[in-house]
Amino acid sequence: MKSYRRQFQDILEWNPPERPLWVPRLDIWYRANRSRGTLPAEVQDMGLHEIEAMLGMGRSARDARIYRLEHDSSIREKSERQGDMVLEWIETPAGTVQSSWYWPDQNREAGIARLHQERPIKSEADFEVLRYLWEHSSWVADYEAFEAYDREVGEAGYPMVGIGFTPIHTIMISYMGYEAFYDALYERPEPILELLEVMESKYREMWEIVAASPAPLVLHCQNITSSMTPRPIFERFFMPYCQAFNARMHKAGIRVATHTDADLTGLIELVRDCDFDVSDCFACAPLVTTTFDEAWEAWRDKIVIWGGLPSTMLEPEYPLEEFRRYARELHETMKGRAGFIWAVSDNVMPGAELDRLKWVRDLLFA
């Protein structure tokens, strides 16, 4: 049998698979239950990768890195924990901005991301601070880190480098929050557009580091949702950037995934036209409004779907027979077809039942 890495490569090349490829993200489920002491008895003495192997899973190898972002000596970053909160400051000659995050120990130990409570841009002066930050920062290649990670993953998975949000999405989510962003975009867009120009210029420097790297697959543009990034906004701010980034990566022989873990109603065709290669953690009904069939018809022969099994179906509250019916139908539809990797959108969550994961394994590999 081919290794998981070779099977993944075949699917990226649109070759029909010899057998289904099952590569969900199991780490949050494992870390949460390990930290709480609630791992099922049969896997209590097993590590994450041993459980993945027992369940017939390839390794979701998405922790690869190929660069780091450094600031010059005029910038100082500080952070401290206060109870369940993490406070962060960025001090520059242009001023200081502060952020706060909710991140209790149990979430951190489980690998659950921290939640923004206070974002750095709260006034027009804060835009100047972040412009200064980006103007005095630089990307530094770290290909050795990728090569070490690649060796560690081996044939158990296919390494993917996470690049994160696009510049505009960083401003929306990390710097302002959606409500403040849209208020400012309507009332006085100039500070947003000026910061965006600086960030996109700096990101293009990063593109060249990525293009020269040994990475075969990168993940860029994530958490798009039609409610928060509707069609006019996507067409104006996301498409031109993504099309240019993807074209640069393709010229370098690198494939690009987008993290599609939210509702894409009305955006399916636009995502296709951005020329992505992979839809990572693809979310579909009943988790969101978009159906699997809608995406498959629009993306066929263009975008590999990596996902398709809603995380809620693995929870004990979800009717067992409805879960099994959905999985059987998906299996029958996609059996032997190129362009599909079985996974859970977005993660296998802490409440998922091990027996349901074993049932998927038996369905796919019996």
N, C-alpha and C positions, 0 to 999 in steps of 0.2 A: 504494500500500500504506500502511496506517496505521502511524504511528510505534510504536516499542516502548512508549512511555508510554501511548499510546491503546489499544494491544492489552492492556496490563496492566490498565488501567482497565476495559476491557470484561470481562475475566475476573473481576475483583473484583465486578463488577455482575452476574455470572452470565449473561453473554451468550455464546452459542456462538462460538468463535473462527473467524475467516476462515482462519487457518492456525495450526499449532502455535506456541507461544511457548516459546523455549529460553533460559533465564536462569540458568545455573549460576554458581557462584563460581569464577572462574579465577585470582584474584589470588595465592593461595599457590603454585599450579603455576608461574605466571609468575615470581614473585619468587624462588622457590627455584632454578629453573633458570637464571634470569638471574644470580643471585649465584654459582652454581656453574660457570657457563659451559657449561651443558648444554642450552640451548634448541636445538630442532631447526633445522637450517641454513635452512630456508625461512622461519622467522620470527625469525631472529636480529637482524634490523635493524628489527623492528616493536615498537611499544609495546603495552601490555596492551590498550588499547581498540581498536587496529588488529587485533590477533589476534581479539578478541571479534567484531568486525565480519566478519572473514574466515570465522569459524566460524558466522556467522548468529546470534550470541548478542545478546540485550539485555544492558544493563549491570546488574549486581547492585548497585544503588546503596544501600548499607546503612551509609554513614558519616555520615549526617546527624545533626546535634545541635541541640537546642533549649534546653538549659539547662546550667548547670554547678553543682557543689556546692562551696560555700565554707565554711570554718571560721572561727570568731572568733579573735582574737589570742592567746587563751590556749592554743591548740593549735599544736604545731609538728610538721611532718613532715620526715623526713630519709631519704635513701637513698644507698647507695654500691654499687659493683660490686667484687666480690672474685673474680677469675677468672671462672668460669662462673656464679657466684652473684650475685644482687642481694639486698641486705639493706635492709630498710625499718623505720623506727621511727616510732611516733606517740607524742608526748610531751604529756601533759595534766596539769592539777593533780591529777587522780585517779590518776595513775600513767602508766607507759609500757608499750606492747606492741611486740613485735618480730615481723616476718615475714621469711621468706627464700624465694627463688625460684631455680629452675634455669633459666637463660636464656643458653645459649652464643651467641656472635656469629652462628654460621651459622643458628640458629633465628630469632634476631631479624631478621636480614637477609632471611630467607625469609618473614617474617610469621607464623611459627608461635608460638602463645601460650606464655608462660612457664609453668613448672610449679611449683606450691607444694611447698616442702619443709618449711617451718615456718609454722604458722598463729598468729595473734595470741592466740587464747584458749587458754591452757594451765592456768589456775587460775581460781578463782572471782573473784579480785580483777580479772582481766582483763575480766570482764563489766562491772565498774564503769567501767573506762576507756572501753570502747566505748559504754556508755550516755552518758557525759559527751560523747564525740565527737559523737554524734547530737543530743544536746540543745543543743549549741553549734554546730550547722551549719545552713546554709540553702541553698535552691535559688534560683538566679538565672536568669531567663529570658534566652535568647540567640537570639531569633528571626532576627536578622540573619545569624547563622552558617548557619541553615537556608536562608534565602532565597538566600545566596550559593552554597551547595552545590546547591540546586535549579536555579539558573541554569546552573551548571557542567555538571550532568547533562543538562539539556535534554530533548530527545525521545528520547534513547538509553536511558532507564531511568525507573523509578518510585521516587522517594526514600523510604526507610524509616528511621525514627529508632529506634535501639537503646536500650532502657531497661535491659536486663540482667536479672539475677536478681530474683525476688521477695524481700521481706525474709527470710522463713524460709529460702529457698535460699541467700541470702547468708550467713546464720549457719551453715548446714550446710557449704557448700563453701568459702567464703572465710575464715570466722572459726574454724571448728573442725575440719573434716573429718568425713566421715560416721561413722566409728567412734567418735570422741570425742563427737559430737553424740548418737548413740543411747545411748551409755553414760550421758551426763548426763541425757538425757530420761527414762531409766528410773530412775536413782538419785536425782536431785535436779533436777527440771525448772524450779523457780522462777526461777533466773537466766536461763535461756533465754527463758522466757515474759515476764519483765520487760523484757529487751532487745528482744524481738519487739514488745511493746506500744509502746515508744518509737519503734522504727524504722517500724512501720506508721503511726503518727501522723505522723511526718515525711514518709513517702512520700506520704501523702494531700495534703500541701502541694504536692508535685511534680505530682500528678495535675492540679491546677488550672492549673499552668503548661502542661502538655501539652494540656489541654482547650482552652485559649485560643490555642494555637499554630496556625500554618498547615500543620502536618504532616497529610498525608492517611492515613498508615499508620505504626503504631508496632509495635515488637517487644518483648514483655515476657513473662517466664516462659520459661526455656530449659533444655535439657539434662535434662529429666525422663526418668527411666528406672524401670521397674517394679521393678528389683532394689534400687535405692537409695531410691526414693520410692514404696513400695508403696501399694496402694489405701487402707488405713486412714489412712496419713500424708497422702496426697494429699487425701482427703476432709476431714480435720481442718484441715490447714494451708494447702493450696493453693487448693482450690475456693472457699471463701468470699472470699478475697482476690481471686482472678482474676475471679470473677463480679462483684464490686463494681467492680473497675477497668474491666472491659470494659463494664459498664453505663454508667459515667461517660463513657468514650470514645465510646460509641455515641450518647449524648445530645448530645455535642459534634460528631457527624458524622465521627468518626475510626474507622478500622478497626484491628483488633489482630491481629497475628500472634504465634504461639508457635513457638519454635525446637525442632522435634521430631527431633533427630538421634540418638536412642537408642531402645532397645526399649520400646514402649508396651503390651506384652502385659498385658491386664487393666485398662488405663487408657484405652483408645480411647473408650469411651462417656463417661467422666468428662471427658476433654478436650473432647468435643463439648458436654457440659452446662455447661462454663465459658463458652460463647458466644464462643469465638474465631472470627475470620473466615478466618484463613490458617494452614496448617501449613507452616512454613518449613523447608526442607532435610529434608523428611520421609524418614526412614530405614525401609527395609523389607527383607524377605528377598531374597537370602541374607545381607545384611549383619547383620541382626538377626532375631529370631523373627517379629515382626509382618509380615504380608503386605500387599501393596498392596491386594488385594481386600478384606481385612478393614476397612481404613481407609476405602476408597471406599464400601463399603456402609453403614458407620456414619455417615460424614460427608457423604454425598451431599446436595447442596442446602444445606449448612450451612457447611462448611469447605472452602476452596480448598486443594488439595494442590499445594504448590510443592516438587517433588523427584521421588522415585520411581526414580531411577537410582543404584544403589549404587556408591560410588566404587571399590570393589575390582574391578568389572567393566571398568574402564578400564586396569587394570594388565596388563603383559605376561604375568604368571603365570596370569591368569584365562583359561580356554579361550575362544578367539575365537568359535567357533560358538555356545557357550552364551550369551555376551554378545549376539551378534547375534540369536539366537532370542528372548531376553528382550525386547530393545529392539523388535523387530518386533511381538511380541505386545502390548506396552504401547502401541505406536503404533496398532495396529489397534483395541484396546479403547477408547482415549481420543480417537481422531480425531474432531474436530468437536464434542466434548463440552465443555460449560461446566464450570468449576471445576477446571481442571488446568493447571499450568505445568511444563514440562519443566525439571528441574534435577538436580544430582548431590548425593547426601547423603554427607558433609556439605559437602565441597569436592572440586574436582578436585585430587587430591593430586599431589605432585611427580613420582611415578613413572608417572603416566598417559601413555598413548601418544597423540601428536597424531593419528595415523592413525585411532584409534578415535573421537576427537572429530569428525574430519572425516566419518567414516562416519555418525555420528548426524546431523550437518548434512545429509548427502545423503539419509538416510532421511526426515527431516522435511520437506525442502524440494525434493526432486527433482520 
